[in-house]
């Protein structure tokens, strides 16, 4: 059974205490999505997919009509997959490196340093599917896993 803490104005201090205790005891698992990377100047998935569509149209891997059709897709994964099958594999990998393999833009560097410091101070497991590497320096190599095969013997209890 999971412990759930209901957040309201009266219970906020209790939530803060429980999170602090869990982090200090090494019992906190933090799930980080792309939103945290957006705070550091990286695009969200839908924006990335639209950039990929524009890239494919510009390289003539998709027609303008095909690009507009893909843009109407609600699910970013469908946009990404739809583009990927029309382009060379290395071109797709290079696109991802161009978008996500860069340093944090200067205007976001203070936000990045604050996030890095806050996450680094926690005694926690961090789970993310982010493609960028902005938080890699927080994770020791022996604690870095890339696929389900790597983590099949690890169980999250709470």
N, C-alpha and C positions, 0 to 999 in steps of 0.2 A: 504494500500500500504506500502511495506517495504522500509526503507531507506537503500540504498546500497552504500558503500564507495569503490570506485575502488582504489586499491593500486598500486602505481608506485613510482619511486624514488622521484618525485616532490611532490606527495600527501602523502608521509609517515608521515610528521609532522601533517597534517590534520587528518589522521587516528588516530594517537597517541592522539591528542587533543580530538577528538570525543569519543574515547574509554575511555579516562580519565574522560571526562565529564559524560558519561553514567554511569561509575562505581561510581563516586562520588555522583550522583543523585539517585543511586539505580535502574537505568534503564537498567543495563547490565545483560544479562543472559549468563552464561558460560556453554557450553556443553563440558563435559570432557569425553573422550573415554579412552580405555585401554592404549593408547600410553603414557598418562601421568603417569600411574602406572608403565609402563615399565621403565621410567626414574628413578623409585625408586627400580628397581630390580625384579619386578614381570613380569611373562611371558605374551605375547600377547595371544589372543584366539587360534590361529592356533597352536602355540607351546604347549599350555595347552591341546588342543585336541590330539595332537600327544603323549604327556605324558600320557594322559588317555588311548589311544589305547595301548601303551606299558604296562601300568598297567593292563589292561584287558587281554592282551595276557599272561602276567606274572602270573596272577591269574587263567588262563585257562577258562575265561569267553568268550574269543574269541580265535579261532585258529590263527596261524600265517598268514594263507591265508586270513582269514576274516579281520585281522588287516591291512594287506597290501591293501586289497580292500577298507577299510574305509579310509585309509591314502590318497588314490587317490581322494577322494571327495574334491571338490574345496571349498565348504562352510563349515566353522568351525561348524556351528549349526548342520549340517547333521552328522558330525563326532561325535559331543557331544551326539546328540540324539541317533545315532546308537549304541554307546557304552552304554549309560545309560540304554537302554532296555535290555541289557544282564547282568546287574549286580544288586546286591541287593541295594535298595534305600539308606540304611545307608552307604554302601560302597562308593556310589557315593558322598554322603554328606561328608564323611570322607576324600575322595580324595580332594574335594574342600577346606576343612579346612586345609589339609596338604599343599596344594599349596598356598592358599591365606590368611590363618589365621595366618601367621607368621609376625614377626616384619620385618621392612625394613632392608635388609642386611647392615652390617656395611659400606661396600664400597660405598653405595648409600646414607648414612645418611645425608651428606651435601646437596646433591641435594634435598632430601626429605624436609629438614628444609627450604631451599630456596623456594620450591614450596608451602609448607604449609604457610610460612610467606606471600608470594605474594598473594595467594588465600584468606588468612584470612584478608588481608588489604583491599580487595575489598568489596564494599557495593553491592553485587550482588547475584543473584540466581544462584546456581550451579545445573546443571542437569547432572546426570551420571547413567550409567547402570553398573558401575564397581562392581565387586563382592567383591573385597578387601575392607578393612575398613580403609585405610590409611588416608582418608580425613574426616572420621566421626567426629573427634574432632572439625572440623570447623563448624559443623551444629548443631544447637540447636534441641532438641528432637521435639519441636512443629513445626519445619520446615522440618522434615524428613518424606518423604513419600515413600512407598514401592510398591504401585500398582496404577493403573489408578483410582480405586474407591476412593483412598485417595485424588486425585487431580482433580476430575471431575468438581469442582466449580472454579478452578483456571484457568484463561485465560492469555495467553501471548499475549499482544497486538501488540508489534513490535518485 
